[in-house]
Amino acid sequence: MTFFLSKFLLFLIRPLVWILVLAVYALFAKNKQRKRRALIGSIVLLLLLSNKFVLGEVASWYEPKYPVLKHYDVGLLLGGFSSYNNENQSLKAQFSGDRLTQTIKLYHQGIIDKILMSGGSGSLLERNLPEAIYTGQFLKAINIPDSVVMIEKESRNTKENFQYTLQMLKALNKPNAKILVITSAWHIPRTKLLAEKQGIKNIDYYPTNSLTDNYSFEDYLLPQASAINGWELLIKEWIGYITTFIGIT
């Protein structure tokens, strides 16, 4: 039930839904004053939430900076960065694909000894191949040794990422392994809180695909769909952080 409600909540918090609701209300409202207010509200929201510079400035105070890296026993790669391409039967990187590329780089630099890929299927209705499985296949295809890769394929969210990871490390007699969590910058504050609530220690965080970017001229003026998507991710994290903090999740 919790998993279903979380998916429904994701629909309600989408900024595009808010904009469309206001626009539809403006179209059908009979009261002229309310119609005008709804129309203005939808336009203002669209301009504000589609501005990449505004998004980046807000995200900059929430996203953490890069840590001083040490040597880690495990690089914990959190899922949610890819889908499965049925045509070529391989991983297809999505918006957060930088999680994977940075993990590979950290391994080759000798910063992490092992890659623990944590991610099952987050789909509500479909039975998809667990993300950890096809990510493991991809890592093998680029010659990452099997002895380096650990697979956790049951988790459906960040809370379960840590639950199953902790169980796996305990089963391997490595409960005190030094862990570097590799995930999106905007995802780290909530991820850190979830880890602390589960008593996981010896852990650092490596931010990827930040919403804060180097701006070009059009980022200040022109609406961009990617900014709306960024707001959706950021708002989701804020709500997730609050609900985790007060103990709802």
C-alpha positions, 0 to 999 in steps of 0.5 A: 500500500505504501509503495502504491501511495508513493507512486500516486503522490509522485503524480500529484507533485508534478509541476506540470500537473499544477500548470495544467490544472490551473490552465484547465480551470481558467478555460472552464471557469465562469467567474471572470476574475477567477478565470483571469487569476488562474490563467495568470497563475498558470503562466507565472508558474510555467515561466518560473518553473521552466527557468533553468537558472532559477532551478539551479540557484534553489538547488545549490543550497540543497545539494551537497558538495564533493567530499574529500575522498578516501579509500572505500571497501564498497561503492554503493551505486543506487538504482534509478538511473536507467531502463532496459532496452528490449531491442538490444537487450542492454542497459539504457542510461536515463537522466541520472546515468552519471551515477553509473559513469562516476562509479566506473571512474571511481573503481578505475581510480582505485577509490572503491574496491567493489561495486555494490549495485542496489536496485530492483524494479520500481514499476508499479504495474509491470514486472520489469527486469531488476535494474541491478541485474542488467547493470551487472550485465553491462559492467561485465560487458565492459570488462569489470571483473565479476569478483568486483560486482555485488548485486542487490536486486530486491529493493524498490526504493532508497529505504530498501536499498539500505535495508538489503545492502546492510543484510548483504554486507552482514551475510558477507561478514563485512558489517563495518565496510567503508561505504561510498554511496554514489547517487544524484546530488539532489538525492543525497540529503534524504539518502543520508537521513535514511542511512542514519535512521538505520544506523549505518556507519562508515559512509560517505556520499559522492554527488552526481548529475547535479541540478546546479550547472554552468549557465549559458545565455538562454538559461536565464531567459528561455523556458526549458522542459528540463527545468520542469523535470528538475523541479519535479525531482527536487520537490519529490526529494523535499517531501521525501525528506520531510516524511522521513524526518517525521517518521512517516516512511 
